[in-house]
Amino acid sequence: MKFTKTLMATTALTMVAAAAGADDHMADELTIVSWGGAYSNSQQKAYHDPYMEKTGINIINDESSPEAVAKLRAMNEADNITWDVVDVVAADAIRLCDEGLAMEIDPDEHLADAPDGTSAEDDFGDLLVSDCFIPQIVYSTTAAYRPDLLPDGAPEPTSICAMFDTETYPGKRTLEKRPINNMEWALICDGVAKDDVYDVLATEEGQDQALAKLDTIKDDVIWWGAAAEPPQFLADGEVIMGTSYNGRWFSAIEEQDQPFEMLWDAQVFDLDGWIIPEGLPEDRLNRALDFIMFATDTQRLADQAAYISYGPARESSAPLVGKHAELGIEMGPHMPTAPENSENIFVYNYGFWADYRDDIDAKFQAWLAQ
């Protein structure tokens, strides 16, 4: 792994601050950007509250992660970076790293070893998909439905392709207002083998094929932009089925007792984690690095799984996952990685979307506007 002169300078600064042992080398406030809702709540309880108690600093929460790439580009252009730690999906981390908007991280310098001495790099393993990305969780985008809203005699859906079957399952659906996942599912449900999806989607013809399949349900879709919306649409009976993050569905079903059923078929595995914006002043950078060291150790990542059904990114954290902190239910069966939930997964291609996201986004938005 290669590291820039900036990284070496950063490491030196961090070591100086650590050697001094003085908090006056660190900012007394930290702005952390995330996704809101059940996910931010799990971070608050597992990371933010304990860190504030330990250090006495103030953490400011910002829920702008859905627009993180665009906003960081704008901040960089204005030479005014106001965020300290940003939660992003892996593909966005790769884009931000490639554009020089996220700093490179040396896992064995900036992240804690596992309790048994295993290095952070080995503990995170293949989930370190970018030099700038610090993984937190494995999650999935998956579907849920309301059994009580299905037509009389209709079988409960077992395939993601039920989303495209308006004859058997008439009614509104809700899908995220972006091409990611929707384009993949469209191709799968149009007969493309899972192993060929990204080869097909890399072509103009493949993109047109995916949009043509989505066209068949376009009039039946309510598009969502915030992950809190799909569970609310389903609870209100505005839709009969929809997609969101598995943790959102868990929160609705288990914590709010909503009458939903999960549809795990073709769930899309993805990674979420932290980046630190490039160009922070020394005191804010040192505070961000200190928080990252704290929040991504083995115990903290396991602690987050006590509040939401996302698998921790460290191998050493998995055995520590137990019961939900408030409900007392075992969390293992609710993880996307549970054997019974992962019989037919679809693995997200981070590199593909890092390369194609801007172009396909533009094409998708143009299609939406038609």
C-alpha positions in Angstrom: 0.0 0.0 0.0 1.4 3.4 -1.0 1.1 6.5 1.1 1.6 10.1 0.1 3.9 12.7 1.6 0.7 14.2 3.1 0.0 11.0 4.9 3.5 10.7 6.2 3.3 14.3 7.4 -0.1 13.6 9.0 1.4 10.5 10.8 4.2 12.6 12.1 1.8 15.2 13.4 -0.3 12.5 15.0 2.7 11.0 16.7 3.7 14.4 18.1 0.3 15.0 19.5 0.1 11.5 21.0 3.6 11.9 22.5 2.6 15.2 24.0 -0.5 13.6 25.4 -2.3 16.9 25.4 -5.8 17.5 24.1 -4.7 21.1 23.2 -3.4 19.5 20.0 -7.0 18.4 19.2 -10.1 20.3 18.4 -12.8 20.3 21.1 -15.6 19.8 18.6 -16.1 17.2 15.9 -18.6 17.3 13.0 -19.6 13.8 11.9 -21.6 13.2 8.8 -23.9 10.2 8.5 -27.3 8.9 7.3 -29.7 9.7 10.1 -32.4 7.5 11.5 -31.8 4.1 13.0 -28.2 4.0 11.7 -27.1 7.3 13.2 -28.9 6.2 16.4 -26.8 3.1 16.5 -23.6 5.1 16.0 -24.6 7.6 18.6 -25.0 4.9 21.2 -22.0 2.8 20.2 -19.5 5.5 19.3 -20.5 9.1 19.9 -21.8 9.0 23.4 -18.9 6.9 24.8 -16.4 9.1 23.0 -17.9 12.3 24.3 -17.9 10.9 27.8 -14.3 9.8 27.5 -13.0 13.1 26.0 -15.5 15.8 27.0 -15.7 17.1 23.5 -18.9 18.0 21.6 -20.0 15.9 18.5 -22.1 17.7 16.0 -24.2 15.3 13.8 -24.9 16.1 10.2 -27.2 13.8 8.1 -25.8 14.7 4.7 -24.2 11.4 3.7 -26.5 10.9 0.7 -25.0 14.0 -0.8 -21.5 13.6 0.6 -19.6 13.4 -2.7 -21.2 16.5 -4.2 -20.9 18.5 -1.0 -17.3 17.6 -0.5 -16.5 18.6 -4.1 -18.1 21.9 -3.4 -16.3 22.4 -0.1 -13.0 21.6 -1.8 -13.8 24.1 -4.6 -14.5 26.8 -2.0 -11.5 25.8 0.1 -13.8 25.5 3.1 -14.0 21.9 4.6 -16.5 22.0 7.4 -16.8 18.2 8.0 -14.3 16.2 10.1 -15.4 12.5 9.6 -17.8 11.4 6.9 -19.8 8.1 6.7 -20.0 6.9 3.1 -20.5 3.7 1.1 -17.4 2.1 -0.3 -18.0 3.2 -3.9 -18.2 6.8 -2.8 -15.1 6.4 -0.7 -13.2 5.1 -3.8 -14.4 8.1 -5.8 -13.4 10.6 -3.1 -10.0 9.0 -2.7 -9.4 9.0 -6.5 -10.3 12.7 -6.6 -8.0 13.5 -3.7 -10.9 14.6 -1.5 -10.3 11.9 1.2 -7.0 11.3 3.0 -5.2 8.0 2.8 -5.3 5.9 6.0 -2.6 3.4 7.1 -4.7 0.8 9.0 -1.8 -0.4 11.1 -0.9 3.2 12.1 -4.3 4.8 12.5 -6.6 1.9 13.5 -6.4 -0.3 16.6 -5.1 -3.9 16.6 -7.5 -6.7 17.5 -7.4 -7.8 21.2 -5.3 -10.8 20.3 -2.7 -8.6 18.6 -3.9 -9.2 15.0 -3.1 -6.2 12.9 -5.9 -3.9 11.8 -5.0 -4.6 8.2 -5.4 -8.3 8.7 -8.5 -8.0 10.9 -10.4 -5.9 8.3 -8.9 -8.0 5.4 -10.6 -7.7 2.0 -13.0 -5.1 3.3 -10.2 -2.5 3.0 -11.3 -1.7 -0.6 -9.7 1.7 -0.8 -6.7 3.4 0.8 -9.0 6.1 2.1 -11.8 3.9 3.5 -12.2 2.7 7.1 -15.0 0.0 7.0 -17.6 -0.1 9.8 -20.3 -2.5 8.7 -21.6 -4.9 6.1 -25.1 -4.2 5.2 -27.5 -4.9 2.4 -30.2 -3.2 0.4 -33.1 -5.6 0.3 -36.9 -5.7 0.0 -39.9 -5.9 2.4 -43.6 -6.2 1.8 -47.0 -6.1 3.6 -48.6 -9.6 3.5 -52.0 -8.1 4.4 -51.9 -5.8 1.4 -51.3 -8.6 -1.2 -54.3 -9.6 -3.4 -56.4 -12.5 -2.2 -54.9 -15.7 -3.3 -51.5 -14.2 -4.3 -48.6 -16.2 -3.0 -46.2 -14.3 -0.8 -43.2 -13.2 -2.9 -40.0 -15.2 -2.8 -38.1 -13.4 -5.5 -36.9 -9.8 -6.0 -38.6 -10.0 -9.4 -41.9 -9.7 -7.7 -41.1 -6.0 -7.8 -41.6 -6.1 -11.5 -44.6 -8.4 -11.5 -47.5 -6.0 -11.3 -50.0 -8.6 -12.6 -49.6 -10.9 -9.6 -48.8 -8.0 -7.2 -50.7 -4.9 -8.3 -50.1 -1.8 -6.3 -47.4 0.8 -5.7 -43.8 0.0 -5.0 -41.0 2.2 -3.5 -37.5 2.2 -4.9 -34.5 4.4 -4.2 -34.2 7.4 -6.6 -30.8 6.3 -8.0 -29.6 3.7 -10.5 -27.6 1.6 -8.1 -29.2 -1.7 -7.2 -32.3 -0.9 -9.4 -30.3 -1.3 -12.6 -28.8 -4.6 -11.4 -32.2 -6.0 -10.3 -33.8 -4.9 -13.5 -31.2 -6.9 -15.6 -31.5 -9.9 -13.3 -35.3 -9.9 -13.7 -34.9 -9.4 -17.5 -32.9 -12.7 -17.7 -29.3 -11.6 -17.3 -27.2 -14.0 -15.3 -25.9 -12.5 -12.0 -22.3 -13.1 -13.0 -22.8 -11.1 -16.2 -24.7 -8.1 -14.8 -21.8 -5.7 -14.6 -20.4 -6.6 -18.0 -23.8 -5.9 -19.5 -24.3 -2.7 -17.5 -21.0 -1.4 -18.8 -22.5 -1.1 -22.3 -25.0 1.5 -23.6 -27.2 -1.4 -24.7 -27.2 -2.9 -21.2 -28.0 0.4 -19.6 -30.9 0.8 -22.1 -32.1 -2.7 -21.3 -32.2 -2.0 -17.6 -34.1 1.2 -18.0 -36.5 -0.5 -20.4 -37.2 -3.1 -17.7 -37.7 -0.3 -15.1 -40.0 1.4 -17.6 -42.5 -1.5 -17.1 -43.1 -0.4 -13.5 -42.2 3.3 -13.7 -45.9 4.4 -13.2 -46.2 2.2 -10.1 -43.1 3.4 -8.3 -42.8 6.0 -5.5 -39.2 7.0 -5.5 -37.5 7.6 -2.1 -34.4 9.7 -1.3 -34.1 9.2 2.5 -34.0 5.6 3.9 -36.6 6.5 6.5 -39.2 6.9 3.8 -39.8 3.3 2.6 -40.8 1.9 6.0 -43.2 4.9 6.4 -44.7 4.3 3.0 -45.2 0.7 3.8 -46.7 1.4 7.3 -49.1 4.0 5.8 -50.2 1.5 3.1 -49.0 3.8 0.3 -47.1 0.9 -1.2 -47.3 -2.9 -0.9 -43.6 -3.5 -1.2 -40.3 -1.7 -1.5 -36.6 -1.6 -0.9 -34.4 -0.1 1.8 -31.5 -1.0 3.9 -31.9 -4.1 6.0 -31.3 -2.2 9.2 -34.2 0.1 8.4 -36.5 -2.9 7.9 -35.2 -4.5 11.1 -36.0 -1.4 13.1 -39.5 -1.2 11.7 -40.3 -4.9 12.2 -38.6 -5.6 15.5 -38.6 -2.2 17.3 -41.8 -0.7 15.9 -43.7 -4.0 15.5 -44.7 -3.2 11.9 -46.5 -6.0 9.9 -43.8 -6.3 7.3 -42.0 -9.4 6.0 -38.4 -9.3 4.7 -37.6 -10.5 1.2 -34.0 -11.3 1.3 -33.7 -12.6 -2.3 -31.0 -10.9 -4.3 -30.1 -8.6 -1.4 -27.2 -6.5 -2.4 -24.2 -6.7 -0.1 -22.4 -3.4 0.4 -19.9 -1.8 2.8 -20.2 1.4 4.8 -17.5 3.2 6.7 -15.6 6.4 7.4 -13.5 8.8 5.4 -11.6 11.8 6.7 -11.7 14.8 4.3 -8.3 15.9 2.9 -7.0 19.3 4.0 -8.2 19.5 7.6 -6.2 21.8 9.9 -3.9 20.0 12.4 -6.1 20.2 15.5 -9.2 18.9 13.7 -7.3 16.2 11.9 -5.8 14.9 15.1 -9.3 14.8 16.7 -10.7 13.0 13.7 -7.9 10.4 13.8 -8.4 9.9 17.5 -12.1 9.4 17.0 -11.5 6.9 14.2 -9.0 4.9 16.4 -11.6 4.7 19.1 -14.8 4.1 17.1 -13.4 1.3 14.9 -11.8 -1.0 17.5 -13.1 -4.5 17.9 -15.5 -3.9 20.8 -17.0 -0.7 19.4 -17.9 -2.3 16.1 -19.5 -5.2 18.0 -21.3 -2.7 20.2 -23.0 -1.1 17.1 -24.5 -4.5 16.2 -26.4 -4.4 19.5 -28.5 -1.6 18.1 -28.9 -2.4 14.4 -28.7 -5.5 12.2 -25.5 -4.7 10.3 -22.5 -7.0 10.5 -19.3 -5.5 11.9 -16.4 -5.1 9.4 -13.7 -6.6 11.7 -13.3 -10.4 11.9 -12.5 -10.1 15.6 -15.9 -8.3 16.3 -18.1 -11.0 14.9 -17.9 -13.4 17.9 -18.8 -10.5 20.2 -22.1 -9.8 18.6 -24.9 -10.9 21.0 -28.3 -9.6 21.8 -30.1 -6.4 21.0 -29.3 -3.9 23.8 -32.9 -3.0 24.3 -35.1 -5.8 22.9 -33.0 -8.7 24.2 -33.3 -10.7 21.0 -30.3 -12.5 19.4 -29.0 -10.3 16.6 -27.2 -13.1 14.6 -30.4 -14.3 12.7 -31.2 -10.7 11.6 -27.8 -10.0 10.0 -27.6 -10.0 6.2 -24.8 -12.5 6.5 -26.9 -15.1 8.3 -26.9 -18.3 6.3 -30.7 -18.4 6.0 -30.7 -14.8 4.7 -27.9 -15.1 2.3 -28.9 -18.0 0.1 -29.1 -15.8 -3.0 -27.1 -12.7 -2.6 -25.9 -10.2 -5.2 -22.4 -8.8 -4.6 -22.1 -5.1 -5.3 -19.2 -4.1 -7.6 -17.5 -1.1 -5.9 -15.1 -0.5 -8.7 -17.8 -0.5 -11.4 -19.8 2.2 -9.7 -16.8 4.3 -8.8 -16.0 4.4 -12.6 -19.5 4.6 -14.0 -21.6 6.4 -11.3 -21.6 9.9 -12.7 -22.4 8.9 -16.3 -25.2 6.4 -15.3 -26.6 8.8 -12.7 -27.0 11.4 -15.5 -28.7 8.9 -17.7 -31.0 7.6 -15.0 -32.1 11.1 -14.0 -32.8 12.0 -17.6 -34.9 8.8 -17.8 -36.8 9.8 -14.6 -37.6 13.2 -16.1 -39.2 11.7 -19.3 
